[in-house]
Amino acid sequence: MAALVLLPFLAVIGTKTVRPATMEFEGSTVMDRFALFIGRVTMMMIAIMTVVMLYEVFMRYILEKPTEWANEMTLWFASFVFLMSGYYAMQQRSHIRIFLLYDAVPRWLQRVFDTVSTILIVLFAFFLVYGSYKQVFVNKLYKWELYGSAFNPPIPATLQPMVLIVITLVAMQAILNLVADWNKEPEIHTDEPDEDEIEMIKRAVGQD
């Protein structure tokens, strides 16, 4: 509950203070910066989840006193990591795409492909939220449904609403990407890194 209350304040502070890494796509909108902040939160959650798993291994196999909460906590964190990393990947344009046909067509047709894919994402998000909003927010979040284990965390009450929130953010980010990339020059996608990528990698590892 404390995390839910503090979330808006942390989101505002994080969005204003986040700094993109050398190899990251920064973007020009507040929502782009918010996605970068979500990426940072996701990275920290992976580190915390790793510590929890190591602690459980130590307690279970060294001290022979397994915990009742580590498994559910890891599951909880992993679910949030999976969701939020998808939103971050959309902002970074790093989701899986097949360019075999895309690269073979002129730029105007590429814009058509981009528009159609964005429309499909928005429609999927709309119907998902529309069809499950009442069940998720009324039956899960409002009633604060618990997991039912010995630790009994509120996984259903927090995770299911997060699915709808994240898919809404992904749809909004897809629209922003479409607008931001509309006037970009055609790109040829290959398995080989281009010169800009090579230079960014060198700067990231501290080489001139």
N, C-alpha and C positions, 0 to 999 in steps of 0.2 A: 504493500500500500504506500509506503514511503517513497518507493521508486516511482510509482505512478504520479504521486503528488509533485515530486521534484523533476519529473521528466520535461515539462515545458520550459522550466528555467534552465536546465542543463542543455536542452536543445538550442535555446537562444544563445547562450554563452558559447557553446561549442561551435555553432554556425558562424559566429562572429570572429572566433579566434583560430579556427582551423586553418592550417597552411598546407597546400598541396605539395606532394613529393615531386621530385624531378620528372618521374615517368608517368605521373598522373595527369589525366585530362581535367583541367580546372573548371571550365565553363564560366559563364558570365552572369548567372542568375543566383538569387538567394537559395533556390531549391538545389542548384548544383552544389553549393557550399554545404547545404544540409546533408546531401548525399555523401559528401566527403567526410563529414562528421560521423555519419552512420557507419561509414567504412572504418573509422578509427575505433568506434565503440565495438564493432564486430571483431576487430583484431584483439582488443583487450579481453573480450569475452572468450576468445579462443585460448588466450594465455591463462585466464582464470580456470577455464574448463580443464586444461592440462594439469594445472596444480591440483585441482580436486581429484582427478584420476590418479595422480601420483600419490596423493595422500591416502586414497582408498587402498591402493596397492600396498603401501607401507603398513597401514593398519591391519589389512586382511592377512598378508603373508609374512610380515615380520613380527607384529605384536599379536596376531591372531584375534583381533578384536574389530571385525568389520563394522562399518558404519551403517546406519539405516537411511542416510540421506544422500550419499555420494552418487549412487546410480541415478536417482530421480533428478538430482541437481545437474548432472552431466547431460541427461536427456533434455532437460529444460533449456540449458544453455545451447546445446547443439541445435535445437529447433529454432531458436532465435537467430543463431548464426546462419543457418540455412536460409531463412527468410530475408534477413537484412543484407546478406551478401548478394542476393539476387537483385535487390534494389541498387546497391552500389555498382554491380556489374552493368546494369542498364545505363547508369550515368556515365560509366567509363567506356561504354561501347565495347565491352569485352565479353559479351554473351556469345554463344556459338552461332555462327551464321555460315551459310553455304553460298559461296560467291561464284560458282561455276557459271550459272546463267546471268547473275547480276553484273559481273565484269564484262560480259559479252555484249551488253546492250548499251545504247546511248544514254547520256545523262538524264534526258527528259523521262525515259522509261524507268531509269533507276529511281527517280522521284516518285513515279507511279507505284513502284514496288514498295518504297518506303512508306508511302501514304497508306497503301492497302494493309501493310503489316501493322502500322500504328492503329488503324481503324479496328483491326481484329483484336489487338491487345486491349483497346478501350472497351470494345463490346464485351469481351470476356470478363474484364474487371467489373463492368456495370452489372451484368447478369449475375455474377458471383455475389456481389454485394447486395443486389436487390433481392436475390433468392434466399440469402441466409442471414440478412441483417437482424431480423427479429429473433431468430433462434440463437444467434451468437451473442448479441449484446443483451438481450433480455434473459434468456435461459442460462447463459454461461457467465457473462461478466456481472450482470446485476445480482444474480443469485450466488456469485462467487463460488462456482463449482470447483471442488477439490479433486485431486487425483485418485484418492482412495487407498493409498499405500500407508505404511507405517509413518513415513515422513509426511505424506499427505500435502504436497505443495499445490497451489492453485494453477496447475498447468492448463486445464481446459478453460479456466476463467481468463487467462492472460494470452494463451497461445492462439486460440481460435479468433478472438478479436484482432490479434496482430496479423493474422493472415489477410483479413479484409483491409486493414490499414495499409499493409505493405503492397498489396496488389493495386490499391488505389494510387499509392505513390509511384509505383512502376508505370501505371498508365499515364499519370501526369508527366513523369520524366520522359516517357516515350514521345509525348507531344512536344515537349521542350526540345528534345533531340532532333525531331523532324524539322522544327522551325530553325534551330541553330545550324543544322547541316544542309539546309535547303540550297544555299548558294555555294556549297563546297565544290571544288573541282573533282572530276572523276578520279577514283583511286584504283590502282591495280593491286590486288591482294595476292601475295605469294608467301611461300614458306620462309623465304629469306628475309632477314631484317633489313630495312632500308638504312640510309646513311643517318637520318635523324634518330632512329631507334638506337643505332650503334653509339652515337654521340651521347644520348641520354643514359645509356647503360654505363658508359665510361664515366660520366659525371656522377652517376649514382654510387659507383664504387670508388670514387675519389681519384680517378686517373685523368690526366690531361689529354 
